[in-house]
């Protein structure tokens, strides 16, 4: 039977303390115990249903975690203060000194910087590879490799990972496949395709209102317990905990994610087709010209579409900057990093979200100067948006048909 992530969210039922239709927010950092023995047992992880201290867990964080685990089809989940606050403890939990990571070379700049510049301090090395080539991925594995890391749809080049293929390799070599699914919530369900750990930056589509940072790790009960362990759990000890007030507000936004993703996908798909017809170099997984279009189709939960992210190349950074400034002036969106907002957001990744990647490496992976990354908004009238964007391009003499 097809996996129905939005049904899984909707089927959860929560009530507040006084019968409220939303769960009560646990506005406490610490919790009392009626007996000292129960407090001791809770420390030892043996008192189910008891709360100790909110860095470890809180009722509000557990509600949000439960909803996100239902969405991804994993046993459970742990919410964190940011996407990076989810990614970094996962790597640190799975790897120790001497271990090795095989990672996609096209990933969010912060994750790239963490693996390239930060983890070597702990003697954890990473090989960055073209994730779309399974033979290259397998060849990079050494006897010390512990983790295979990728994004289902990569930032910013929108490369698509063959999660089932990667999962086979991971199983064969006894590695954990960790997938960041930030760009494709609901559309792709990595755990159902064999990922061991699924991560999101909740900052983006899932929260959807660009008013907070947040993250989540979805996985087995055993792995999430390990992350929360008071003695050696990376989430517990590195301390990137989400605040209860915030997890309550993210949970409320999560309930409209299915409707928002459908509209993001519909609008992005419309613009991508128009831009491509205009002769602009356009990358969108929903276009037949995308090298992994068929792969995406084979993995996707169809009703959510190919997502809200697309890129175009307008030839040079100067042209890209001029176009973005003009589009902002016309109120077609904002010149801003991040994604998943109701307004369209655009940025030139080479000089912003991927600036941590050295220029020669950017060139090698196809990250060109004139590339603009769009997170397409929820515009009610996308035809009008397109016509106005086209006018901007004509004014700036960008070559279009
Ligand atoms: N993963 C991806 C794919 C991202 O685009 C980002 C942020 O841009 C992150 C992770 C990091 O998330 P956060 O900013 O919430 O720490």
Boltz pocket constraint, residues with backbone or C-beta under 6 A from the ligand:
constraints:
  - pocket:
      binder: B
      contacts: [[A, 81], [A, 82], [A, 83], [A, 84], [A, 85], [A, 108], [A, 110], [A, 151], [A, 153], [A, 155], [A, 180], [A, 182], [A, 183], [A, 200], [A, 201], [A, 202], [A, 203], [A, 213], [A, 214], [A, 215], [A, 338], [A, 353]]
      max_distance: 6.0
